[in-house]
Amino acid sequence: MNRFAFTNLPLRTRFLVAMGIVFIPLLAVAIGSSIFLGHAANTLNQVVEQPVYKLQTTTRLQNQIRKAHALVRDYAATPRYTLKDQFESEARAAEAVFIEMLGKPFFGPREQTLLANARREWKDSMVLANVVFSSDASRATLFQLDQRVNQIMFTLEQMYETFYAEISAQRTQINESEKGFLLIISATVGLGLLIAMAGAAWLARSVLVPLREFEKGVAHFSNENLSYRLTLNNQDEIGRLALEFNAMAERLLAHRHKLEELSVRDGLTGLYNRRELEKRLQQEIQRARRYRRPLSVLMLDIDHFKNVNDRYGHQAGDEALITVADLIQLNVRPVDVVCRYGGEELAVILPETDSEGAHTVAERIRGTVEDSVTTTPQGDTIHVTVSIGLAVFPRDGDTAASLIHAADQALYAAKQEGRNLVRSH
Ligand SMILES: Nc1nc2c(ncn2[C@@H]2O[C@H](COP(=O)(O)OP(=O)(O)OP(=O)(O)O)[C@@H](O)[C@H]2O)c(=O)[nH]1
């Protein structure tokens, strides 16, 4: 079965289809039963109606013949004309029954033959009866008549036997069709159950497989793996839910990146914060030690910054601080790490940079800041300078703390010597 096709169906339609599939066997059993029952009722009608008719008419015929025979015997004993009239009436009735029976197509060939024989015997008997009624009957004629009538009775008895044989044949036929019915019903129910099971499995699979995928996704989320995405191509409600799930994961991941970024950055300048400086400096020290590479650190402080705040206001001071931070970033390489160490004090980690290189960078920064101005929103023009202290690994310190301390001491020296200067430890 094409998985794509049925996962495109909405769940509601899918449930309805599955319900329909479950009802198919019931419908099939109902249709099969009604067809069979119609057939069985027809057979039963034949079984019941035809033999009953045959038995009834045969009995009627026997009675008629007995009655007519009795009238002949009575006449022979005591001749009376009324008996002859009665005989003729009974004889006609018997003949009518013969004609009626012979006209029925459901009498089998053997029955037809027996019936024809009986009728012939009856015709012969009537000839003998007329002899009796013509008053010259002898005892021998009566004897012959009795024999004929007995023969007719015997023939009709034989017909009974054929009826019973017919009934037992029909019973066998009913048993056969009963077996056939059971077979059809079992096959229909079996097939129906298979279809129902397949329908149920199809429905369960179309819902459970995506649910398992969701379960996996949620497990990844619990383990803080926000980059996991559900790979469901369903076009149904579950597919839409999966899309929403993935979009939510995307948003959460973006928020997490933002939070991570915020946790390592300074809100005012956008530079790395002090904690990140210490972390990165430790990493750079390890790297420099392992690969015997140069590493330098700069500590920068804006000169007379208190005066800037006092004169132009704290906000203008902030603007100046941001300008200096931007200028530093413009004057270093992308691999260099610029941080706000605290207040108006900034720091720069310079990987792969020796004392000479660090000095060049520091001078460049100092010169650029000296040459620049900050224009505040109020229209004031602020001019600041920076003092820079420089320390080199491992000469001036072989730990993060000792290296920062050394750079700080060099900065202090720069301040002491007049500010707007670069000094090494
Ligand atoms: N506007 C602003 N001012 C700050 C910020 N952080 C620290 N300051 C100010 O920077 C000034 C630092 O003053 P000091 O440490 O006395 O030093 P200075 O005035 O810069 O003088 P020197 O460092 O000796 O040249 C203080 O007035 C602080 O309030 C900040 O984020 N924004």
The ligand as a Tripos MOL2 file, in Angstrom:
@<TRIPOS>MOLECULE
LIG
   32    34     1     0     0
SMALL
NO_CHARGES

@<TRIPOS>ATOM
      1 N1         29.3850   56.7390   31.4580 N.pl3     1 LIG1
      2 C1         29.9350   55.6820   32.0190 C.ar      1 LIG1
      3 N2         30.8460   55.8720   32.9730 N.ar      1 LIG1
      4 C2         31.4370   54.8380   33.5440 C.ar      1 LIG1
      5 C3         31.0870   53.5320   33.2030 C.ar      1 LIG1
      6 N3         31.8560   52.6790   33.9480 N.ar      1 LIG1
      7 C4         32.6540   53.4360   34.7180 C.ar      1 LIG1
      8 N4         32.3910   54.7740   34.5040 N.ar      1 LIG1
      9 C5         32.9480   55.8760   35.0780 C.3       1 LIG1
     10 O1         34.3440   56.0040   34.7720 O.3       1 LIG1
     11 C6         34.9630   56.7770   35.7640 C.3       1 LIG1
     12 C7         36.2150   56.1870   36.1200 C.3       1 LIG1
     13 O2         36.8820   57.1190   36.9260 O.3       1 LIG1
     14 P1         38.2590   56.8650   37.5870 P.3       1 LIG1
     15 O3         38.4280   55.4320   37.8800 O.co2     1 LIG1
     16 O4         38.4220   57.8170   38.7390 O.co2     1 LIG1
     17 O5         39.2710   57.2590   36.5430 O.3       1 LIG1
     18 P2         39.3000   58.3450   35.4140 P.3       1 LIG1
     19 O6         38.4280   59.4670   35.7240 O.co2     1 LIG1
     20 O7         39.0670   57.6530   34.1320 O.co2     1 LIG1
     21 O8         40.7550   58.8060   35.5140 O.3       1 LIG1
     22 P3         41.9670   57.9370   35.1150 P.3       1 LIG1
     23 O9         41.5700   56.5340   34.8970 O.co2     1 LIG1
     24 O10        42.8980   58.1000   36.2640 O.co2     1 LIG1
     25 O11        42.4950   58.5730   33.8810 O.co2     1 LIG1
     26 C8         33.9770   56.8650   36.9270 C.3       1 LIG1
     27 O12        33.3990   58.1500   36.9690 O.3       1 LIG1
     28 C9         32.8790   55.8440   36.5700 C.3       1 LIG1
     29 O13        31.6110   56.2240   37.0500 O.3       1 LIG1
     30 C10        30.1050   53.3730   32.2480 C.ar      1 LIG1
     31 O14        29.6870   52.2480   31.8960 O.2       1 LIG1
     32 N5         29.5360   54.4510   31.6770 N.ar      1 LIG1
@<TRIPOS>BOND
     1     1     2 1
     2     2     3 ar
     3     2    32 ar
     4     3     4 ar
     5     4     5 ar
     6     4     8 ar
     7     5     6 ar
     8     5    30 ar
     9     6     7 ar
    10     7     8 ar
    11     8     9 1
    12     9    10 1
    13     9    28 1
    14    10    11 1
    15    11    12 1
    16    11    26 1
    17    12    13 1
    18    13    14 1
    19    14    15 2
    20    14    16 1
    21    14    17 1
    22    17    18 1
    23    18    19 2
    24    18    20 1
    25    18    21 1
    26    21    22 1
    27    22    23 2
    28    22    24 1
    29    22    25 1
    30    26    27 1
    31    26    28 1
    32    28    29 1
    33    30    31 2
    34    30    32 ar
@<TRIPOS>SUBSTRUCTURE
     1 LIG1         1 GROUP 0 **** ****
